[in-house]
Amino acid sequence: MYEPAPDLFDRTEAPVVRAAPVSQDVEAVEVFNPHGQAPVLVIADHAGRRIPSYLGDLGLPEHERARHIGWDIGSADMARRLATKLDAVAVLNHVSRLVIDPNREPSSPTSIPAIADGTFVPANQNLSEAERRHRLRLSFLPYHRMIARQIAALRQRVGVPVIISMHSFTPVMQRQHRPWHVGVLWHDDDRLARPVLAGLQEDPDLCVGANLPYSGNYPGCYSMRFHAERRRFPNVAFEIRQDLIETRKAAEAWADRLVEVLQPALSDPTLYARWGSWGLAAHADGAAVADARG
């Protein structure tokens, strides 16, 4: 019933609540609300800033590791709240993006950044291929395998799932101030993004970015490209400005706001179909039959 992932990923279909830890003191992956019944998967690539013990502090002081270069501030609270309100499963990565970024191609120069928004990262200089592969196995693969497993379970249960990705962005990047409160990101498939964007734009007090401050066309958006776009699943990504979600209460309030604009679109049964050859009105059952035929 489901489309198998490449050999890089474990094809086990049973949902798993916890992934193997990256070390005894760092748990890499969290699956929140594992019994959620919605045909939706929420993911958070940069939910935490933990670092495997063998890497110490990466050669960085605490105030640098706590900056946006280490994680997406507020994204974990938003992802959990969104999953709770939608009754969806959420998969959160808790290892710092400075160790290895799960939202970048492993071969990309930004996968393990030597310099992050002007900050020199001592532990990421002149890495051997063996160390790069070690970080890939330790902190990149467990997260993506978990997403693949949860999608496999959803494929069997609901046919075509929706994938929602939660991120946050710094108010100032490379000395440039960013006015947007929220960004709605997509690539080609705008079935979910367009109504959500329109709903947010109804609030005159919000500065809403359409594929801003980042674009769904940006090559670095690995997670959504791999898990949603290549399978033509309906999807959308959100970027919320970090100064608006610095506390749990504020992050949850933003998640509630997103739920209000998501729910009407998610209630449309025609959404649950593959993008492209099946057309916008194709039913999820037809897509599931296509999967079964290979």
Phi and psi in degrees as a GROMACS rama.xvg file:
@    title "Ramachandran Plot"
@    xaxis  label "Phi"
@    yaxis  label "Psi"
@TYPE xy
-114.449  158.049  TYR-2
-81.7759  117.961  GLU-3
-66.4325  146.491  PRO-4
-81.4036  165.489  ALA-5
-60.1886  166.605  PRO-6
-60.4374  -18.1842  ASP-7
-58.2795  -26.9505  LEU-8
-112.54  149.469  PHE-9
-68.4509  130.494  ASP-10
-94.9578  10.1189  ARG-11
-55.7636  133.798  THR-12
-91.9014  -24.5386  GLU-13
-69.3336  132.43  ALA-14
-63.8992  139.461  PRO-15
-117.103  136.021  VAL-16
-84.1419  -33.9169  VAL-17
-134.141  139.522  ARG-18
-88.6254  166.366  ALA-19
-63.1086  140.441  ALA-20
-70.3235  153.218  PRO-21
-75.0358  -20.865  VAL-22
-162.066  -178.987  SER-23
-63.7474  -23.5023  GLN-24
-110.187  3.35018  ASP-25
-133.623  118.421  VAL-26
-93.6462  123.592  GLU-27
-75.3811  -42.9962  ALA-28
-131.508  137.016  VAL-29
-116.189  133.64  GLU-30
-109.022  113.655  VAL-31
-100.618  140.416  PHE-32
53.6797  55.6539  ASN-33
-62.9962  -17.7701  PRO-34
-103.544  18.1964  HIS-35
-57.3993  143.016  GLY-36
-102.963  -8.03788  GLN-37
-69.8636  150.799  ALA-38
-79.6202  45.668  PRO-39
-137.218  140.155  VAL-40
-120.611  127.547  LEU-41
-101.633  133.858  VAL-42
-126.091  150.405  ILE-43
-136.864  101.791  ALA-44
-66.6837  -34.5153  ASP-45
-123.068  47.8824  HIS-46
-74.3147  -23.8702  ALA-47
-136.949  175.98  GLY-48
-132.901  29.0757  ARG-49
-72.9283  152.423  ARG-50
-129.625  130.924  ILE-51
-54.8768  142.606  PRO-52
-59.8839  -31.6431  SER-53
-68.8523  -17.1413  TYR-54
-93.3148  -2.86104  LEU-55
60.1747  -126.61  GLY-56
-107.938  16.3763  ASP-57
63.5407  10.6384  LEU-58
80.7979  15.6478  GLY-59
-116.439  144.185  LEU-60
-70.7992  162.989  PRO-61
-57.235  -41.3124  GLU-62
-65.6651  -26.1768  HIS-63
-77.7646  -42.9854  GLU-64
-64.3443  -26.8255  ARG-65
-83.9546  -8.85256  ALA-66
-73.1402  177.408  ARG-67
-63.7866  -18.1347  HIS-68
-68.5249  -20.6357  ILE-69
-94.9627  -22.7058  GLY-70
-169.76  173.404  TRP-71
-99.242  98.3931  ASP-72
-54.8045  129.477  ILE-73
85.0799  -11.574  GLY-74
-69.4403  -32.6712  SER-75
-65.3133  -46.6395  ALA-76
-63.3506  -39.3884  ASP-77
-65.119  -44.0404  MET-78
-63.1871  -43.7208  ALA-79
-65.5543  -42.902  ARG-80
-64.5071  -43.2779  ARG-81
-60.5517  -44.7775  LEU-82
-62.6873  -39.8812  ALA-83
-64.2754  -47.2096  THR-84
-68.2299  -33.0598  LYS-85
-91.0625  -8.49702  LEU-86
57.7244  49.1464  ASP-87
-115.042  160.673  ALA-88
-80.7512  143.979  VAL-89
-127.725  140.651  ALA-90
-118.054  122.239  VAL-91
-120.935  133.08  LEU-92
-94.8715  126.735  ASN-93
-107.873  3.00982  HIS-94
-89.1423  137.495  VAL-95
-56.3374  140.56  SER-96
-64.7589  -14.015  ARG-97
-74.6376  -21.2481  LEU-98
-75.5218  -53.3168  VAL-99
-165.245  135.285  ILE-100
-88.3902  116.679  ASP-101
-72.4093  -7.8818  PRO-102
-103.496  22.7406  ASN-103
-131.839  148.061  ARG-104
-57.5238  134.82  GLU-105
-57.8601  -24.6477  PRO-106
-85.3975  -5.09254  SER-107
-73.0289  145.628  SER-108
-60.9178  -24.1419  PRO-109
-91.2278  2.63325  THR-110
-62.1158  -47.4864  SER-111
-125.385  92.4281  ILE-112
-70.9194  128.205  PRO-113
-77.3488  -32.2179  ALA-114
-133.67  129.28  ILE-115
-123.187  111.98  ALA-116
45.0525  50.2428  ASP-117
86.2242  -6.06994  GLY-118
-97.3405  123.065  THR-119
-74.7945  126.288  PHE-120
-105.854  99.5629  VAL-121
-55.4838  -42.6581  PRO-122
-72.5794  -7.01761  ALA-123
-106.532  14.2263  ASN-124
-89.8381  133.643  GLN-125
52.5439  49.0081  ASN-126
-72.5572  142.32  LEU-127
-75.0886  161.264  SER-128
-63.5856  -34.324  GLU-129
-63.1319  -41.9016  ALA-130
-67.9104  -38.4717  GLU-131
-61.8587  -43.3999  ARG-132
-67.3088  -35.2906  ARG-133
-63.0423  -44.892  HIS-134
-66.2552  -36.4272  ARG-135
-58.8671  -48.5144  LEU-136
-68.2945  -35.5961  ARG-137
-76.2521  -42.3713  LEU-138
-127.835  -16.5625  SER-139
-95.4312  -53.595  PHE-140
-63.5399  -40.902  LEU-141
-58.3679  -38.7691  PRO-142
-66.2373  -48.7731  TYR-143
-71.5755  -31.6657  HIS-144
-63.7989  -39.8945  ARG-145
-64.272  -42.6172  MET-146
-59.5493  -45.478  ILE-147
-60.5363  -39.1478  ALA-148
-66.1849  -43.248  ARG-149
-66.4032  -37.799  GLN-150
-65.0218  -40.6636  ILE-151
-59.251  -43.0812  ALA-152
-64.7959  -41.3605  ALA-153
-64.8237  -38.9303  LEU-154
-59.4023  -42.4157  ARG-155
-69.41  -33.1483  GLN-156
-88.5377  -39.5577  ARG-157
-123.636  -5.94176  VAL-158
92.6553  -100.736  GLY-159
-105.658  115.572  VAL-160
-90.2352  164.601  PRO-161
-100.818  137.923  VAL-162
-113.366  126.177  ILE-163
-120.668  125.832  ILE-164
-110.701  131.021  SER-165
-109.658  126.131  MET-166
-137.991  169.606  HIS-167
-139.486  158.173  SER-168
-133.019  151.12  PHE-169
-73.4203  142.618  THR-170
-64.959  -25.1953  PRO-171
-130.91  125.984  VAL-172
-131.573  122.898  MET-173
51.6968  44.3807  GLN-174
68.0758  11.2132  ARG-175
-103.676  124.491  GLN-176
-78.8327  139.557  HIS-177
-113.528  116.904  ARG-178
-81.0804  -15.3795  PRO-179
-70.1048  142.596  TRP-180
-85.457  -36.7716  HIS-181
-147.717  143.035  VAL-182
-117.876  139.697  GLY-183
-111.802  122.434  VAL-184
-117.316  140.557  LEU-185
-157.471  169.782  TRP-186
-108.723  -104.309  HIS-187
-88.1973  -41.6584  ASP-188
-80.0143  105.304  ASP-189
-109.01  16.8691  ASP-190
-60.2525  -35.1127  ARG-191
-94.5733  -38.2618  LEU-192
-64.2904  -41.47  ALA-193
-63.9241  -50.7713  ARG-194
-65.7687  -33.0627  PRO-195
-67.3199  -43.3142  VAL-196
-59.7173  -45.756  LEU-197
-62.1229  -39.7701  ALA-198
-63.7677  -42.5766  GLY-199
-67.9132  -36.1281  LEU-200
-71.2096  -11.9744  GLN-201
-69.2166  -20.4584  GLU-202
-85.736  110.802  ASP-203
-67.2071  -15.3932  PRO-204
-87.2798  -6.07832  ASP-205
-98.3451  136.807  LEU-206
-98.6143  107.989  CYS-207
-108.369  129.181  VAL-208
-97.6033  127.529  GLY-209
-93.503  104.192  ALA-210
57.872  39.5786  ASN-211
-141.751  145.567  LEU-212
-77.2637  -5.48523  PRO-213
-122.375  161.263  TYR-214
-113.432  144.449  SER-215
-64.8391  -13.0608  GLY-216
-85.2321  -5.89785  ASN-217
-65.8388  128.377  TYR-218
-59.9207  -21.2258  PRO-219
-75.1194  -10.7886  GLY-220
-78.4909  70.5859  CYS-221
-66.8255  -45.2473  TYR-222
-60.1649  -48.2915  SER-223
-71.2275  -36.8558  MET-224
-61.3503  -45.0458  ARG-225
-73.7045  -47.4281  PHE-226
-90.0603  -26.9993  HIS-227
-112.693  -54.5054  ALA-228
-69.3274  -40.5972  GLU-229
-68.3123  -23.0564  ARG-230
-95.4693  -4.01095  ARG-231
64.1777  35.3244  ARG-232
-82.594  144.19  PHE-233
-60.1838  140.258  PRO-234
-158.711  160.976  ASN-235
-156.996  150.088  VAL-236
-122.475  144.257  ALA-237
-117.65  141.293  PHE-238
-123.178  120.366  GLU-239
-113.373  136.809  ILE-240
-66.5046  133.99  ARG-241
-68.1399  -28.9627  GLN-242
-71.0932  -11.0211  ASP-243
-91.0071  -10.7361  LEU-244
-135.725  34.6685  ILE-245
-72.4327  -23.5036  GLU-246
-109.059  159.754  THR-247
-61.4406  -41.9769  ARG-248
-59.7606  -44.0036  LYS-249
-67.6666  -40.4773  ALA-250
-63.827  -41.8036  ALA-251
-68.2076  -34.3575  GLU-252
-64.7462  -37.6611  ALA-253
-68.6074  -38.1176  TRP-254
-61.6679  -40.9709  ALA-255
-61.423  -39.1468  ASP-256
-63.9313  -39.7482  ARG-257
-67.9374  -37.2239  LEU-258
-59.8496  -39.7723  VAL-259
-59.3186  -37.8192  GLU-260
-89.4045  -20.0489  VAL-261
-78.5737  -39.9207  LEU-262
-57.0778  -43.514  GLN-263
-60.3266  -41.1108  PRO-264
-69.7405  -39.4891  ALA-265
-70.0354  -18.9961  LEU-266
-83.2435  -5.48176  SER-267
-82.2038  113.599  ASP-268
-64.1952  -22.6355  PRO-269
-73.0164  -11.8422  THR-270
-66.625  -30.4928  LEU-271
-87.0139  64.02  TYR-272
-145.241  159.633  ALA-273
-69.3312  143.845  ARG-274
-77.8498  140.067  TRP-275
108.432  -112.99  GLY-276
-63.5401  -26.8602  SER-277
-83.5447  -12.7879  TRP-278
77.7557  165.563  GLY-279
-67.5803  -27.9736  LEU-280
-94.4496  1.10498  ALA-281
-63.2542  144.362  ALA-282
-88.4411  149.599  HIS-283
-59.0284  -32.338  ALA-284
-61.5658  -38.3804  ASP-285
-64.7254  -39.9083  GLY-286
-64.257  -37.6725  ALA-287
-65.6722  -36.5801  ALA-288
-64.0695  -41.7123  VAL-289
-60.3763  -40.4063  ALA-290
-60.0454  -44.3752  ASP-291
-62.6066  -29.3812  ALA-292
-82.0624  -7.23009  ARG-293
